[in-house]
């Protein structure tokens, strides 16, 4: 059985026995699903970041309306909050 795993008919007869080249069995049908899952995860993360930015903007505007933060405070840009 061990002799069947090794290829003794190599062109370089001086080399020690080497394992025969075996094809890797791949299931490429899962590839598109993995790509789709990664894209969906990236989309969810981007959506979450957008919701957080919107929430921060709403919170800041509510603080300004309630007078908690002075309205003349311009340390935060109006449309962009990082």
N, C-alpha and C positions, 0 to 999 in steps of 0.2 A: 504494500500500500504506500509506503514511504517512497519507493522508487517511482511510483506514478506521479507524485507531486513534483518531482524534479525533472528538468529537461536536460538529458544527457547528450542531446544532439545539437549542441551549440556550434556555431562556426569556429569559435575560438576554443579548441579542444584543451588548451592549457589552463583555462579558467576553471575554478571549482564549480561544482554543480550549482545551478541557480534555480529559483522557483520560476515556474512558468508564468507568463503574463496572463492574468485573469481579468476579464472585463468586470468593471464595477457595475453592479445592478442598481440603477437609480429609478426612483419613482418620481419622474418630472411632473406628474400631474399635481403635486402639492406646491410646486413653484409659484404659479399664479395666485394661489390662495394665500401664501405667505406674503407676497407682495401686496395683495389687497388688504390683508390684516395690518401690515405696516402702514399703509396709506391711511387706513381708517383710524389707527392709533394717532398718527400725526395730525389728522383732521380734528380728532377729539381734543388733543392737547392745544391746538391752535384755537379751537372754540372756547376752551376753558380759559386760556389767556385773555381772549377778547372779552369774556364775561367778567373776569376779574378787573380788567381795565375799565369797563363800563360801570361796574359796581363802585370802584374807587372814585370815578368822576361823579357819579350820583351822590355818593357820601360827601364829597367835598362841596358840591353845590348845595346840599342840604345844610351842611355846617355854615356855609356863607349866608344862606337864607335865614337861619336861626340866629345869626350873629355870633356864633361860637368863634369863627375865624373872621377877622376883619376883611371886608370886601376889597380893600385896597392892596391886600397881600397878593403879589404877582409872582411868588416863588414857584408856583406850578403852572405850566402852560395850560391854556384852556382846553385844547383839543387833544393834547398828547400827554399821557401820563405813563411813565415807564415803570 
